[in-house]
Amino acid sequence: MSNDVQELQTALRRFAEERDWGQFHTPKNLAASLSIEAAEVLEHFQWLTDEQSQNLSPEQRDKVALEIADVLLYLLQLADKLQIDPVAAAKNKLALNAEKYPVDKARGSSRKYTEL
């Protein structure tokens, strides 16, 4: 696992311990919080056109950045609680996706791997 990820997880553990929040940080609660925060990212794009979503103002971008941070922090807490290395899991998933979506079949297509 990368040092940055480990440092963030350590800081998150300390932050929660100082506030006695560990009792609330069950995998179920962290997964729910992760989903809620992801929805808050989406909220910033809800009524934008594709073009508008690609051209956020600096203020909008800063707000989205804070929501992305919330998603990342909850994800890292969940991974920590379940003793999953998120970087290793992501690399594994990328390799699996490469098998499911071979370049010669998937290039330029948005179809699911079962439809290629």
C-alpha beads as a LAMMPS data file, in Angstrom:
LAMMPS data file: protein, C-alpha beads

116 atoms
115 bonds

1 atom types
1 bond types

-500.0 500.0 xlo xhi
-500.0 500.0 ylo yhi
-500.0 500.0 zlo zhi

Masses

1 110.0

Atoms # bond

1 1 1 0.000 0.000 0.000
2 1 1 1.296 3.481 -0.758
3 1 1 2.602 5.673 2.041
4 1 1 0.042 8.370 1.241
5 1 1 -2.838 5.932 1.676
6 1 1 -1.372 4.564 4.914
7 1 1 -0.833 8.080 6.252
8 1 1 -4.418 9.052 5.467
9 1 1 -5.766 5.904 7.108
10 1 1 -3.650 6.520 10.203
11 1 1 -4.833 10.132 10.374
12 1 1 -8.457 9.015 9.964
13 1 1 -8.086 6.414 12.721
14 1 1 -6.601 9.028 15.047
15 1 1 -9.305 11.570 14.149
16 1 1 -12.065 9.054 14.936
17 1 1 -10.379 7.809 18.129
18 1 1 -10.015 11.338 19.491
19 1 1 -13.762 11.796 19.085
20 1 1 -14.757 8.281 20.211
21 1 1 -16.408 7.692 16.842
22 1 1 -15.082 4.167 16.338
23 1 1 -18.300 2.836 17.825
24 1 1 -20.190 4.292 14.848
25 1 1 -17.714 3.286 12.148
26 1 1 -19.002 -0.172 11.340
27 1 1 -18.558 -1.403 7.769
28 1 1 -22.318 -0.987 7.185
29 1 1 -22.330 2.610 8.413
30 1 1 -19.180 3.506 6.491
31 1 1 -20.596 1.987 3.287
32 1 1 -23.818 3.961 3.745
33 1 1 -21.859 7.157 4.370
34 1 1 -19.744 6.496 1.285
35 1 1 -22.869 6.176 -0.840
36 1 1 -24.365 9.350 0.614
37 1 1 -21.195 11.330 -0.054
38 1 1 -21.021 9.983 -3.624
39 1 1 -24.568 11.252 -4.123
40 1 1 -23.412 14.653 -2.880
41 1 1 -20.794 14.682 -5.658
42 1 1 -23.541 13.919 -8.160
43 1 1 -25.733 16.684 -6.754
44 1 1 -23.308 19.299 -8.101
45 1 1 -23.889 17.993 -11.643
46 1 1 -27.598 17.207 -11.371
47 1 1 -29.016 19.759 -13.789
48 1 1 -25.918 20.641 -15.804
49 1 1 -25.456 19.857 -19.452
50 1 1 -22.472 17.732 -20.446
51 1 1 -20.697 20.894 -21.565
52 1 1 -21.417 22.725 -18.307
53 1 1 -20.179 19.743 -16.295
54 1 1 -16.867 19.933 -18.144
55 1 1 -16.470 23.663 -17.495
56 1 1 -17.066 24.203 -13.792
57 1 1 -16.275 27.568 -12.269
58 1 1 -13.400 27.594 -9.769
59 1 1 -15.968 27.894 -6.952
60 1 1 -17.962 24.902 -8.221
61 1 1 -14.769 22.901 -8.679
62 1 1 -13.722 23.631 -5.091
63 1 1 -17.095 22.404 -3.817
64 1 1 -16.837 19.210 -5.855
65 1 1 -13.280 18.709 -4.567
66 1 1 -14.546 18.748 -0.975
67 1 1 -17.174 16.124 -1.793
68 1 1 -14.595 13.979 -3.586
69 1 1 -12.451 14.210 -0.457
70 1 1 -15.373 12.986 1.654
71 1 1 -15.850 10.014 -0.683
72 1 1 -12.161 9.149 -0.547
73 1 1 -11.984 9.453 3.229
74 1 1 -14.995 7.193 3.802
75 1 1 -13.655 4.699 1.265
76 1 1 -10.291 4.594 3.026
77 1 1 -11.981 4.131 6.397
78 1 1 -14.049 1.255 5.042
79 1 1 -10.998 -0.388 3.474
80 1 1 -9.085 0.054 6.732
81 1 1 -11.904 -1.433 8.796
82 1 1 -12.095 -4.471 6.476
83 1 1 -8.299 -4.735 6.149
84 1 1 -8.412 -4.317 2.377
85 1 1 -5.521 -2.646 0.574
86 1 1 -7.445 -0.265 -1.705
87 1 1 -4.531 0.223 -4.108
88 1 1 -4.026 -3.539 -4.531
89 1 1 -7.790 -4.014 -4.922
90 1 1 -7.914 -1.300 -7.604
91 1 1 -4.986 -2.810 -9.512
92 1 1 -6.632 -6.227 -9.372
93 1 1 -9.944 -4.800 -10.593
94 1 1 -8.216 -2.981 -13.459
95 1 1 -6.609 -6.269 -14.559
96 1 1 -9.995 -8.033 -14.383
97 1 1 -11.600 -5.241 -16.430
98 1 1 -8.851 -5.534 -19.050
99 1 1 -9.823 -9.193 -19.501
100 1 1 -13.541 -8.405 -19.688
101 1 1 -13.063 -5.471 -22.053
102 1 1 -10.365 -6.397 -24.585
103 1 1 -9.256 -3.396 -26.626
104 1 1 -10.175 -4.946 -29.958
105 1 1 -13.797 -5.447 -28.835
106 1 1 -14.383 -2.566 -26.432
107 1 1 -12.624 0.363 -28.104
108 1 1 -15.126 3.186 -28.658
109 1 1 -18.029 1.163 -27.264
110 1 1 -20.024 1.798 -24.099
111 1 1 -21.598 -1.658 -24.163
112 1 1 -21.273 -3.977 -21.175
113 1 1 -18.739 -6.778 -21.498
114 1 1 -21.549 -9.347 -21.829
115 1 1 -22.694 -7.545 -24.992
116 1 1 -19.342 -7.188 -26.745

Bonds

1 1 1 2
2 1 2 3
3 1 3 4
4 1 4 5
5 1 5 6
6 1 6 7
7 1 7 8
8 1 8 9
9 1 9 10
10 1 10 11
11 1 11 12
12 1 12 13
13 1 13 14
14 1 14 15
15 1 15 16
16 1 16 17
17 1 17 18
18 1 18 19
19 1 19 20
20 1 20 21
21 1 21 22
22 1 22 23
23 1 23 24
24 1 24 25
25 1 25 26
26 1 26 27
27 1 27 28
28 1 28 29
29 1 29 30
30 1 30 31
31 1 31 32
32 1 32 33
33 1 33 34
34 1 34 35
35 1 35 36
36 1 36 37
37 1 37 38
38 1 38 39
39 1 39 40
40 1 40 41
41 1 41 42
42 1 42 43
43 1 43 44
44 1 44 45
45 1 45 46
46 1 46 47
47 1 47 48
48 1 48 49
49 1 49 50
50 1 50 51
51 1 51 52
52 1 52 53
53 1 53 54
54 1 54 55
55 1 55 56
56 1 56 57
57 1 57 58
58 1 58 59
59 1 59 60
60 1 60 61
61 1 61 62
62 1 62 63
63 1 63 64
64 1 64 65
65 1 65 66
66 1 66 67
67 1 67 68
68 1 68 69
69 1 69 70
70 1 70 71
71 1 71 72
72 1 72 73
73 1 73 74
74 1 74 75
75 1 75 76
76 1 76 77
77 1 77 78
78 1 78 79
79 1 79 80
80 1 80 81
81 1 81 82
82 1 82 83
83 1 83 84
84 1 84 85
85 1 85 86
86 1 86 87
87 1 87 88
88 1 88 89
89 1 89 90
90 1 90 91
91 1 91 92
92 1 92 93
93 1 93 94
94 1 94 95
95 1 95 96
96 1 96 97
97 1 97 98
98 1 98 99
99 1 99 100
100 1 100 101
101 1 101 102
102 1 102 103
103 1 103 104
104 1 104 105
105 1 105 106
106 1 106 107
107 1 107 108
108 1 108 109
109 1 109 110
110 1 110 111
111 1 111 112
112 1 112 113
113 1 113 114
114 1 114 115
115 1 115 116
